[in-house]
Each structure stands twice: as structure tokens, then as C-alpha cells.
Amino acid sequence: MAQVSMTVNGKAVSGDVEGRTLLSEFLRIDLNLTGTHIGCDTSQCGACVVHVNGEAVKACTMFAAEADGADVGTIEGQANEDGTLNVIQQAFQDHHGLQCGFCTPGMVMSTASLLKENPKPSVQEIRTYLDGNICRCTGYHNIVKAIMAASGQDVSAIAAE
């Protein structure tokens, strides 16, 4: 067992983990932050995307011990301070960018990273960036619209696919 300490959503946390404990397990089981979903355990689906030191990371591909001392952000930390949805979350709601919701936390976290890197991405840039996030319900059209809206761009010109 190893002791890990990190900041998660602005709060200092620590715990004892086995060397093989994945960051996704630590967040979900030890910290009860169940918004980080585990969809595949092979880094294919992107449902477990979190931010580690400001970078999007698939939490199922990182050991908790590797995040020792890191600043970790999860979907639970994305809302505004007053508890209302942030601009990305609100855009996903307004533009129906979710159906079952399983992929949504990873999509929101990936979108936050995308918009940090590229505040006004094109439709193609959004689709390319989300290549590692799988949604089995929506067909991505409304997810793309939501991301365009979150970036402050006009979504009315996006053609139905």
C-alpha cells in the first residue's frame, strides 16, 4: 500500500492505494466521485476523462499513485460556484448533447480541454478532438452543436447529418 495525496476539485484529499489502483477507481471508490465513469477499462471510450494538472487524461490509464501531488479536476468540479451548470454543461443541456448520459462527463471534460486549447474550434476540429470519446446514443451531431454553442459560435448553420 502507498499513501497518495492530491487536490481534487480544489480540496486536499489522501488515501492508501495499492500500486495497481487506477485513478478512476480511486476517484470513484475511495472518494465517491462517481461522475467519472468507467466504460471500457481500455482507454477506448473516454467516459473517464478527468483533468490532471490541467491536461485531459483518461483516468483508466493512470495509476492513482501517478497522480500523487497532482491537481485533479472531475466532472463534479465543473459547475459554477453557486452550483449552476457551467457554460459547457448548459450548452449540452440546451442543445440535447446527451441521451443516456453515460459518456457526458467525459465529453464535458474533453470539451473543457478543447476550448482551453482552441476557444473557437471548427466542426471538423471538434470531431477530431473527440475521436477518443465514444457516444453510443447521439450520433454526435448535437454534441458538436453544444460545443459550438459553448464556444460562443452560431449553431444555426450546422447542417443536420
N, C-alpha and C positions, 0 to 999 in steps of 0.2 A: 504494500500500500504506500501511496505517496500523498503528501498534502499538496493541494493546489489552492491558489488564491488568485482571484481576478476581480475585475469590476464588471458587473453585468447590469446593463441599463442604468448605469450611474451609481450602483450600490456595490459595496465591497462584499464579496462572498468567498467562502473557502469550504473545502471538504476533502475527505480522504477518498482516493480513487485507486483502482488497480491500474497497472500500466496499460492494459488493453481497453480501458474505458474510453469510449468515444465522446467527443464534446457534445454531440447530440444526446447521448444517454445522460451525461452529467446535467445538462440543462433540463431535460425532461424529467428524469427520475430524482436526482438529488435536489434540484432547485424548483421542481414542479412548474417549470415554464413550458407547458405543453403545446404552445403555439409553434414551436419548431417541430415540424412533422417529419416522420421517418417513413419514406415511401418505398425505398428500394435497397438501402444499405450498400449500394454500389456506385454512388455518385452520378447516377444517370438521370434522376428525376428533378432535383433541385428543390424539393419540398423542405429541405433542412437548411436552406441558406440563412446564414447569420452574418454579422459584420464582426471581424476580428481586427482590432486596431485600424478600423476604417475601411477594411477591404472585405468584399463579399467572399465568403468561404462556405463550402458545403460541410456542415458540421459532422456529417457521417464519414468524412475523410480525414478528420483531425482528432488526435487523441486529446483528452481533457488536459493532460499534463503539458501538451504543447502550448496550451493557452494560459499556462501559469504566468501571472503578471500582466496579462493582456486586458485590453478594454474590449468587451464583447457586447454587441447590441443584438437584441432579438426582436421579433415582431411585437412582443409585449411592451417594448420601449419606444415604439414608433408613434403612438398617439401624442397629441398635444398635451402640454402640462395640465390643462383643465379636463383632460380625459376625452375630448372630442377627437374625431378622426383627423389625421394629418391630411395634407393635400393629396397624397398618393392614395391613401385608403379611401378618401372621399371620392376621388375620381373612379376608383374601382367600383364603388357602390353606385355612383351616378351613371356610369356607362356600362353597368352589368358585366364587369370584367371577371365575374366569378359565377360558378353554378354550384357545384358541391362544396367548394371552398377548401378542399384539401391542399391544393397547390398554392392557394392565395398567399399565405405567409411568405413562402419562398419567392413568389412573384413580386410581392411588395418590397421585400428586402433587396432583390436583384434590381428592381426599378429604382430604388433609392440610390444604389451604387451607380447605375447607368446615368441617372440625372445629375449626379455629382460629377461624373466624368464628362458628360455631354448634355448640357441643360436643354438643348433643343434638337433631339435626335429625329432623324427621318424615320419613316415607316420601316424601311429596309434595315436601318441601323438598330431599331428596336428588335425586329425579328432576329437579326444576327446575334444581338446581345443575349436574348432569351433562349438561345439554342440549347442551353443546358437545363432549361426548366420545362418540364412536361406537364401539360394540362390535357386530361383525357375527356373533358366535357365541353369546352367552349369553342374550340376551333381557332382560338387566339384573336379573332377579329375584334371583339370587344375589349380584350386585354390591351391590344395595340391602341385602340381608341382611348382607353383610360390613361395609358401612359402619355399619349399625345396631349390629352386634356391636362394631366398633372404637370406637364412641361409648359403649359400656357399656350399651346398651339390649337388652331382651329381643327376640330374633328369632322366638321360637316363635309369636307371634301374627300374623306376617306371612303373609297368605294366599297360596297359590300363584296365579299369574296365568295 
